[in-house]
Amino acid sequence: MPRRRPPDLPTRLPGLILRALTPEDADAYYALLDRNRRHLSRLGDYQEEGDATRAWVRNELDQDPGPHLRYGIRLDGELIGRIDLIAVDPPRYGTGYWLGQDHTGAGRATAACEALFDYAVRALGATDIFAGVTHGNDRSAALLRRLGFEPVADFAHYTRFRLTRGQSPPRRGIETV
Ligand SMILES: CC(C)(COP(=O)(O)OP(=O)(O)OC[C@H]1O[C@@H](n2cnc3c(N)ncnc32)[C@H](O)[C@@H]1OP(=O)(O)O)[C@@H](O)C(=O)NCCC(=O)NCCS
């Protein structure tokens, strides 16, 4: 049975909201990816998005995100990016996010992340949020530091950042982000 659609989340920026990314967004999502192939894949992340076809997009959005939250970042109704909250090991979560290149440099990704992570803490009881940042992705690292994340582990290709809120229960192991 399909899960309940997660609530729209306002951000502190006027006109910028998060709304679930659904199969109805397939055309707009494909068009956004098609304009941003190089922007998304230049550091080696988002390779599948960089190679996206319409069929890949339809299939991706037809998948029920299950316990994960899959949001479109929307400015005055236009889809401008994506952000996910990944239920790795609740109350510990992972995240991934991106903006269309035309919308970078204006605090929009920071505001989108802030809104989603606040919701994760407030409504889902998240204690930790993890993000893996490929070495050289300075803008993403700056965004996370702005929100209070700290680097906690270094790997060959990426650094793991963590935001801690509240008390964490004993760890079962997070190796996915
Ligand atoms: C990572 C990514 C989302 C960061 O985008 P970004 O535009 O740097 O982040 P924001 O939208 O929060 O904007 C921050 C910029 O706006 C400026 N800004 C303006 N008003 C701001 C405000 N109210 N709040 C915060 N920043 C503001 C900041 O100073 C910063 O500018 P600077 O980079 O010149 O210092 C973007 O580069 C991207 O989509 N990259 C490709 C995909 C990717 O790497 N995703 C992350 C994987 S871990």
The ligand as a Gaussian input file, in Angstrom:
#p B3LYP/6-31G(d) Opt

LIG

0 1
 C       25.839000      21.645000      -2.933000
 C       24.959000      22.778000      -3.451000
 C       23.509000      22.438000      -3.194000
 C       25.348000      24.056000      -2.704000
 O       24.733000      25.143000      -3.333000
 P       24.996000      26.626000      -2.803000
 O       24.337000      27.534000      -3.769000
 O       26.433000      26.827000      -2.490000
 O       24.226000      26.644000      -1.421000
 P       23.081000      27.663000      -1.003000
 O       21.959000      27.585000      -1.974000
 O       22.776000      27.390000       0.398000
 O       23.771000      29.081000      -1.198000
 C       24.901000      29.425000      -0.438000
 C       25.498000      30.654000      -1.063000
 O       24.524000      31.683000      -1.046000
 C       24.994000      32.763000      -0.215000
 N       23.813000      33.232000       0.529000
 C       23.093000      34.318000       0.172000
 N       22.069000      34.476000       1.008000
 C       22.146000      33.466000       1.911000
 C       21.357000      33.096000       3.040000
 N       20.272000      33.797000       3.393000
 N       21.689000      31.978000       3.734000
 C       22.777000      31.270000       3.404000
 N       23.572000      31.588000       2.338000
 C       23.255000      32.681000       1.607000
 C       26.077000      32.150000       0.645000
 O       27.005000      33.121000       1.059000
 C       26.695000      31.191000      -0.321000
 O       27.460000      31.887000      -1.284000
 P       28.998000      31.540000      -1.531000
 O       29.035000      30.102000      -2.005000
 O       29.389000      32.498000      -2.567000
 O       29.654000      31.685000      -0.209000
 C       25.166000      23.008000      -4.988000
 O       26.487000      23.399000      -5.206000
 C       24.861000      21.776000      -5.832000
 O       23.704000      21.497000      -6.137000
 N       25.915000      21.031000      -6.245000
 C       25.773000      19.852000      -7.067000
 C       25.212000      18.669000      -6.291000
 C       25.949000      18.406000      -4.996000
 O       27.159000      18.484000      -4.939000
 N       25.177000      18.078000      -3.940000
 C       25.728000      17.817000      -2.615000
 C       26.186000      16.415000      -2.470000
 S       26.888000      16.184000      -0.839000

